[in-house]
Amino acid sequence: MDWIDRAENGHKDDVLCVSFCPPNLVASSSYDGEILIWNLISGHVCSHLNAISSAVMEDGTEDLLINKVTFLQSRTERKMTAASLVSSGPRGYITFWNIFGEGKLFAYFVGSKKRSAISDIAVSDDDCLLCAADQLGYIYIWNITIYALQGPEEKPPALLQSWRAHSCSATSVTLVSENQLLLTSSLDCTVRLWSLEGEYIGTFGQKDLWNIKDNTSWKPGSNLDGHITPTMRARQVSAVKPSCATGREDKESSTELDSQVASHSSLIKDDEIAEELTQRQTAKSERRALHSQLKSITQETRVQPTYHSLQLCELTYVPPAAFHKRNPTECDDPDNLTF
């Protein structure tokens, strides 16, 4: 299959992420906001997911890119009722998808309170917690135990924690479910460790070592915006299992949690954040335009490798010349060197 066939049947722009769900599902996302669901066994496309054509997302960012897709593997058996795929994007939203059949958008909500693009997402092993990191360095943790489990949702899930973990864009976030911890990395050249309540444990490479089981060894006062927005302890939520029988009670509990979210004034001014976002968006647009131009030139010129430009020459077989060894006595030997 050449590159033209791939453009028609697969992605039409840069692929940013791929995720696998046993036994045979693969999801991939691209820069233009498209998600493809593939069959691992045969390689054919099961469905195309595109949130831009499915819903009008207002007040979002201008980015269509989807940096991350991840499966909620505990929900794959609920083929008709549950969202089993989460994506970070497009337009700074977090989207929940039912991937079976033709694919359907079950829910979407703003992933960053500062309208910044989401750079990475992660879910806990039990699919109860969703964590996201944005390009301003903020971290968010939601309770998704029953979110989009029995059909589409109109409201966002309960926000459990949010804090600013880095001074620059966060590049990756990983939930360590076994120890109830969170790993983050950033363009500020740091990798940091946190509790699920947003407590700073330390930065990898620091002089003083820590003990994850002894919070007295943790580093205090690392929150860059001066506060953490807590509602319910994430450790407690991670132990909760989804249940169809208690769906109404869980939804009521989720509503109560939403009403308990505290609004604190940030030490970082909104106009400063808005200016930073504008500058980053301008720089990103310029880089993307340059990338598209270079990509177009490469496809048009398609410079051949050096060996393709070598001239072809015909090959001719020349038999070796006959050689007969002469008798030494027949040769002139003026120096009497014959043995």
C-alpha positions as CSV (number, residue, x, y, z in Angstrom):
1,M,0.0,0.0,0.0
2,D,1.6,3.3,-1.1
3,W,1.3,6.6,0.7
4,I,-1.7,7.7,-1.4
5,D,-3.7,4.7,-0.3
6,R,-2.8,5.4,3.3
7,A,-4.0,9.0,3.0
8,E,-7.4,7.8,1.7
9,N,-8.0,4.9,4.1
10,G,-6.2,6.1,7.2
11,H,-5.1,9.4,8.8
12,K,-4.6,12.5,6.6
13,D,-2.4,14.3,9.1
14,D,0.4,13.7,11.6
15,V,-0.5,10.8,14.0
16,L,0.1,11.9,17.6
17,C,-0.9,8.8,19.7
18,V,-1.9,5.2,19.5
19,S,-3.5,3.0,22.2
20,F,-4.3,-0.7,22.5
21,C,-7.2,-2.4,24.1
22,P,-7.2,-6.2,24.4
23,P,-8.0,-8.4,22.7
24,N,-8.0,-6.6,19.2
25,L,-8.8,-2.9,19.3
26,V,-6.4,-0.1,18.4
27,A,-7.1,3.6,18.6
28,S,-5.0,6.3,17.0
29,S,-5.4,10.1,16.9
30,S,-4.0,12.8,14.7
31,Y,-3.3,16.5,14.4
32,D,-6.5,17.3,12.6
33,G,-8.8,16.1,15.4
34,E,-9.6,12.7,13.9
35,I,-9.7,9.4,15.8
36,L,-9.6,6.0,14.1
37,I,-10.5,2.7,15.6
38,W,-8.7,-0.3,14.0
39,N,-9.0,-4.0,14.2
40,L,-5.6,-5.4,15.3
41,I,-6.2,-8.8,13.6
42,S,-7.0,-7.6,10.1
43,G,-5.9,-4.0,10.1
44,H,-9.2,-2.6,8.8
45,V,-10.8,0.6,10.1
46,C,-13.7,-0.1,12.4
47,S,-14.9,3.5,12.8
48,H,-14.0,7.2,12.3
49,L,-14.5,9.5,15.2
50,N,-14.5,13.3,14.6
51,A,-15.8,15.5,17.4
52,I,-15.8,18.6,15.1
53,S,-18.6,17.2,13.0
54,S,-20.5,15.7,15.9
55,A,-20.8,18.7,18.2
56,V,-20.1,22.5,18.2
57,M,-17.5,23.1,20.9
58,E,-17.6,26.7,21.9
59,D,-15.2,28.6,24.1
60,G,-12.5,26.1,23.4
61,T,-9.0,26.6,22.0
62,E,-8.1,26.7,18.3
63,D,-6.2,23.5,18.5
64,L,-7.7,20.5,16.7
65,L,-4.9,18.1,17.8
66,I,-5.7,15.1,20.0
67,N,-2.5,14.4,22.0
68,K,-3.7,11.3,23.8
69,V,-6.4,8.6,23.5
70,T,-6.8,5.9,26.2
71,F,-9.3,3.0,26.6
72,L,-11.4,2.4,29.7
73,Q,-10.9,-1.3,29.5
74,S,-13.4,-2.2,32.3
75,R,-16.2,-0.8,30.2
76,T,-15.6,-2.7,26.9
77,E,-18.3,-5.2,27.7
78,R,-20.9,-2.5,27.9
79,K,-20.9,-2.0,24.2
80,M,-24.1,-0.1,23.8
81,T,-24.4,2.0,27.0
82,A,-20.9,3.0,28.1
83,A,-18.2,5.3,26.8
84,S,-15.0,3.2,26.6
85,L,-12.6,5.7,25.0
86,V,-11.3,9.0,26.4
87,S,-9.4,11.6,24.3
88,S,-7.6,14.8,25.1
89,G,-9.0,17.1,22.5
90,P,-9.9,18.7,20.2
91,R,-10.2,22.4,21.1
92,G,-8.9,21.8,24.7
93,Y,-11.9,19.6,25.6
94,I,-11.8,16.1,27.0
95,T,-14.2,13.8,25.1
96,F,-15.8,10.4,26.0
97,W,-16.7,8.1,23.1
98,N,-18.7,5.0,22.6
99,I,-16.6,3.3,19.9
100,F,-18.9,0.4,18.9
101,G,-21.0,0.6,15.7
102,E,-20.3,3.9,13.9
103,G,-19.0,5.5,17.1
104,K,-20.8,8.1,19.1
105,L,-19.7,11.1,21.2
106,F,-21.1,10.5,24.7
107,A,-19.7,13.5,26.6
108,Y,-17.3,16.4,26.4
109,F,-16.2,19.1,28.8
110,V,-13.5,21.8,29.1
111,G,-10.3,20.1,30.3
112,S,-8.5,23.2,31.4
113,K,-9.9,26.0,33.5
114,K,-7.6,28.4,31.7
115,R,-8.7,27.3,28.2
116,S,-5.3,25.7,27.5
117,A,-4.8,22.7,25.3
118,I,-4.6,19.3,27.2
119,S,-1.1,17.8,26.7
120,D,-1.7,14.4,28.3
121,I,-4.3,12.3,30.1
122,A,-4.2,9.1,32.2
123,V,-6.7,6.9,34.0
124,S,-6.3,4.7,37.1
125,D,-6.1,0.9,36.8
126,D,-9.8,0.6,38.0
127,D,-11.0,3.4,35.6
128,C,-12.3,5.5,38.5
129,L,-9.9,8.4,38.2
130,L,-9.1,10.6,35.2
131,C,-6.1,12.8,35.4
132,A,-5.1,15.5,32.8
133,A,-2.2,17.9,32.4
134,D,-2.4,21.1,30.3
135,Q,0.1,23.4,28.6
136,L,0.2,25.8,31.4
137,G,1.4,23.2,33.9
138,Y,-1.9,22.6,35.7
139,I,-3.0,19.1,36.8
140,Y,-6.6,18.0,37.2
141,I,-8.2,14.9,38.7
142,W,-11.8,13.9,38.1
143,N,-14.0,11.1,39.5
144,I,-15.3,9.1,36.5
145,T,-16.5,6.0,38.3
146,I,-20.0,6.2,36.7
147,Y,-19.4,9.0,34.3
148,A,-20.9,8.2,30.8
149,L,-21.3,4.6,32.1
150,Q,-25.0,4.3,31.2
151,G,-25.3,6.7,28.4
152,P,-24.5,10.3,27.3
153,E,-23.7,13.0,29.8
154,E,-24.4,16.7,29.6
155,K,-22.4,17.9,32.7
156,P,-18.7,17.3,33.5
157,P,-17.7,14.8,36.1
158,A,-16.8,15.7,39.7
159,L,-13.5,17.6,39.9
160,L,-11.5,16.2,42.8
161,Q,-8.3,18.1,42.7
162,S,-6.5,20.8,40.6
163,W,-3.2,22.5,41.1
164,R,-0.3,24.0,39.1
165,A,2.5,21.5,39.1
166,H,5.0,23.2,36.7
167,S,5.9,26.6,35.5
168,C,5.9,25.5,31.9
169,S,3.8,23.2,29.8
170,A,3.3,19.7,31.3
171,T,4.3,17.1,28.8
172,S,3.2,13.9,30.6
173,V,1.2,12.6,33.5
174,T,1.1,9.0,34.9
175,L,-1.0,7.5,37.7
176,V,0.9,5.1,39.9
177,S,-2.3,3.3,41.2
178,E,-0.5,0.8,43.4
179,N,1.0,3.6,45.5
180,Q,-1.7,6.2,45.0
181,L,0.8,8.6,43.5
182,L,1.1,10.8,40.4
183,L,4.1,11.5,38.1
184,T,4.4,14.6,36.0
185,S,7.0,15.9,33.6
186,S,7.3,19.3,31.9
187,L,9.2,21.6,29.5
188,D,10.8,23.1,32.6
189,C,13.2,20.1,32.6
190,T,11.7,18.5,35.7
191,V,10.0,15.2,36.6
192,R,8.0,15.5,39.8
193,L,6.1,13.2,42.2
194,W,2.8,14.0,43.9
195,S,0.2,12.4,46.0
196,L,-3.3,12.2,44.6
197,E,-4.3,15.1,46.9
198,G,-1.8,17.3,45.2
199,E,0.8,17.1,47.9
200,Y,4.3,17.7,46.5
201,I,6.7,14.8,47.3
202,G,9.8,15.9,45.4
203,T,11.6,16.4,42.1
204,F,13.7,13.6,40.7
205,G,17.4,14.6,40.9
206,Q,17.1,16.8,44.0
207,K,19.7,16.6,46.7
208,D,17.4,15.3,49.5
209,L,15.9,11.9,49.1
210,W,12.3,11.1,50.1
211,N,10.3,8.1,51.4
212,I,6.9,7.8,49.8
213,K,5.6,6.1,53.0
214,D,6.8,8.9,55.2
215,N,5.1,12.2,54.4
216,T,7.4,14.1,56.7
217,S,10.2,13.6,54.1
218,W,8.0,15.3,51.4
219,K,8.8,18.8,50.2
220,P,6.2,21.3,51.3
221,G,5.0,24.4,49.5
222,S,5.5,23.5,45.8
223,N,2.1,24.5,44.5
224,L,2.9,27.3,42.0
225,D,-0.4,29.1,42.1
226,G,-0.7,29.0,45.9
227,H,-3.6,26.6,46.4
228,I,-5.2,23.3,45.7
229,T,-8.8,22.9,44.8
230,P,-10.0,19.8,46.8
231,T,-13.5,18.3,47.0
232,M,-13.2,14.6,47.8
233,R,-10.0,12.5,48.5
234,A,-8.9,10.8,45.3
235,R,-7.6,7.9,47.3
236,Q,-11.2,7.1,48.4
237,V,-12.6,7.4,44.9
238,S,-10.0,5.0,43.5
239,A,-11.4,2.3,45.8
240,V,-15.0,2.8,44.5
241,K,-16.2,0.3,41.9
242,P,-19.0,1.2,39.4
243,S,-22.3,-0.5,40.0
244,C,-25.5,-0.4,37.9
245,A,-27.7,-1.1,40.9
246,T,-26.5,2.0,42.7
247,G,-26.3,4.3,39.7
248,R,-28.8,6.8,41.1
249,E,-27.1,7.1,44.4
250,D,-23.7,7.5,42.7
251,K,-25.1,10.3,40.5
252,E,-26.5,12.1,43.6
253,S,-23.2,11.8,45.3
254,S,-21.5,13.1,42.2
255,T,-23.8,16.1,42.2
256,E,-23.0,16.8,45.8
257,L,-19.3,16.7,45.0
258,D,-19.8,19.2,42.2
259,S,-21.5,21.6,44.6
260,Q,-18.6,21.4,47.0
261,V,-15.9,22.6,44.6
262,A,-14.3,25.6,46.2
263,S,-13.3,28.6,44.2
264,H,-10.1,30.1,45.3
265,S,-8.5,33.3,43.9
266,S,-5.2,32.4,42.1
267,L,-2.0,34.2,42.8
268,I,-1.5,34.3,39.0
269,K,-3.5,37.0,37.3
270,D,-5.9,36.1,34.5
271,D,-4.5,38.7,32.1
272,E,-1.0,37.2,32.5
273,I,-2.3,33.7,31.7
274,A,-4.3,35.1,28.7
275,E,-1.2,36.8,27.4
276,E,0.9,33.7,27.8
277,L,-1.7,31.6,26.0
278,T,-1.9,34.1,23.1
279,Q,1.9,34.1,22.7
280,R,2.1,30.3,22.7
281,Q,-0.8,30.0,20.2
282,T,0.9,32.4,17.8
283,A,4.2,30.6,18.0
284,K,2.5,27.2,17.6
285,S,0.6,28.5,14.5
286,E,3.8,29.7,12.9
287,R,5.5,26.4,13.6
288,R,2.6,24.5,12.2
289,A,2.5,26.6,9.0
290,L,6.2,26.0,8.5
291,H,5.8,22.3,9.1
292,S,2.9,22.1,6.5
293,Q,5.0,24.0,3.9
294,L,8.0,21.7,4.4
295,K,5.7,18.6,4.3
296,S,4.2,19.8,1.0
297,I,7.5,20.5,-0.5
298,T,8.8,17.1,0.5
299,Q,5.8,15.3,-1.0
300,E,6.1,17.3,-4.3
301,T,9.8,17.0,-4.9
302,R,10.3,13.6,-3.3
303,V,14.1,13.7,-3.9
304,Q,15.5,10.4,-4.9
305,P,18.3,8.7,-3.0
306,T,21.7,9.0,-4.5
307,Y,21.8,5.4,-5.8
308,H,18.6,6.0,-7.8
309,S,20.4,8.7,-9.8
310,L,23.3,6.5,-10.9
311,Q,23.5,5.6,-14.6
312,L,22.7,2.1,-15.8
313,C,25.4,0.2,-17.6
314,E,25.3,-3.0,-19.5
315,L,27.3,-5.9,-18.2
316,T,29.4,-8.1,-20.5
317,Y,31.1,-11.3,-19.6
318,V,34.7,-11.5,-20.6
319,P,36.2,-15.1,-20.4
320,P,39.7,-15.2,-18.8
321,A,42.6,-15.4,-21.2
322,A,44.3,-18.8,-21.6
323,F,47.7,-19.0,-19.7
324,H,50.3,-21.7,-20.2
325,K,53.2,-22.1,-17.9
326,R,56.5,-22.2,-19.8
327,N,59.3,-24.6,-19.1
328,P,62.1,-22.9,-17.3
329,T,64.7,-24.5,-19.6
330,E,63.1,-22.8,-22.6
331,C,63.5,-19.4,-21.1
332,D,66.6,-17.2,-21.5
333,D,68.3,-17.2,-18.1
334,P,71.4,-14.9,-18.5
335,D,71.9,-14.8,-14.7
336,N,71.7,-18.6,-14.3
337,L,68.8,-18.4,-11.9
338,T,67.3,-21.7,-13.0
339,F,67.0,-24.3,-10.3
